[in-house]
Amino acid sequence: MSENRPDASNVAPGQPHDSMFSETLSYVLGLGLALVLTGISFWVASTSALWGPGVAVGLVVLAIAQMGVHLVFFLHINTAPDNTNNVLALAFGVLIVALVIAGSLWIMDHLNQNMMPMHQMMQMQR
């Protein structure tokens, strides 16, 4: 009957939905995944079952997965051809954040190397 119309389970995350039910289902699924990933993150941070350095790696992996869930389910960023501007805007935002972080670390490193230690500054006042 409606072979050309996708049903609620056949619509990819981030694609436009034709019914309120399928869109609501997509948001609820995204919320559920976000809550599960958040719960797992809290468990990873508080458990002693994992090896010490593995905790940081696990949290980084879960944070990347959380960002992916938010990008796909809530911001509707996907690989569709009509979504190129959104992907470019996201890439530009990531570039700006990386430049700000790298520049701040560079400035702090140079300040740390070029500032006088406190005991030398106290001797100058005498």
N, C-alpha and C positions, 0 to 999 in steps of 0.2 A: 504494500500500500504506500508507505512513505519510505521507499528505498533510498531516496536522495537526501533525506533529512536525517542527520545524526541524532541518536537519542542521548540521554544525559550521561550514560557511561562511555560513549564513544567520543566525547569532546575532550580534546587535550587541555591540560591546564594552561591558562593564558590565552586560549582562543575564545572568541566571542560566543556566548551561549544564546540559544534561541528561546529559552524559557527561564523564568525566575527560579524554578526548582533546581535546574541544573547549575545555575550560577551560585545559588545558596549552598548547594551540595559541594561545589568547588571550594567556596570560602570555609565551610565547616571542615572539609578535609584538610585544607591548609592550616586552619587553627589547630586541629587535632595533631597534625604532624609537628607543628611548632611547639605545642605543649609537651608532646612526647620527647622531642629533642631537648627541650629545656629541663625536663625531669631527669633525663639521662645525664645531662651536663652536671646537674646538682649531685647526682649519685656518683659520677666519676670523681668530682672534686672532694667528696666526703668519705669515700670508701678507702679502705686500706688493702683491698684485694688486688689492686693494680700496682705494678712496679712504679716507683717514684717518678722517674723521667717520662714514663708512659702516660702519666696523668696530663701533662702539658700537651703532649701530642694528641691525646684523645680529645681534649678540650678544643684544640685548634681544628681538628677534623669535624667535630660537632658544630663548631661555630660556622665553618664553611657550609656545612649541610643546612644549617639554620638560615644563612643568607640565601642559599639556593631556593629554599622553600618560600621565603618572603618575596624574592624576585619573581618566581613563577606564579605563585598562587595569589599574591596580593598586588604586586606591581605589574603583573601580566607581561613580563619581559620574556620573549621567546625568540625563536629563530625564523619567524615568518618574514617574508620579504617586505611587508608593509610596516615592520617593526624596527627598521634600520635606524631611524632617528632616536628611538628609545635606547637602543643598544649603544649608539655613539654617545648619547648624553651620559649614560651610565659609565662608559669607558672614560670620558672626559672628567667626570666627577672622581673616579678612582685615581686618575692621573693627578688631579689637583690635590687630593688628600695625600697621595704619596709624596708629592713635591713639598707640601707643608711639613709633613713628618720628617722627611729627609733633611730639609732646610733647617728645621728646629734642632735636630740632632747635630748637624754640622756646626751651627752657631754655638750650641752648648759645649761641644767639644773644643772649639777654638777659644771660647771664654775660659774653659777649664785650663787649657794650656797656657794662656796669656795673662791670666790674673796672678797677682803676687800672692804667695802664701801669707798667712796671717802673721807669722813670727817676723817675716821681713818687713811687713808694713808697720808693726809695732816698733821695730828698731829705727825706722825712718822718722818716727815722731819724736824720738829722744834726741 
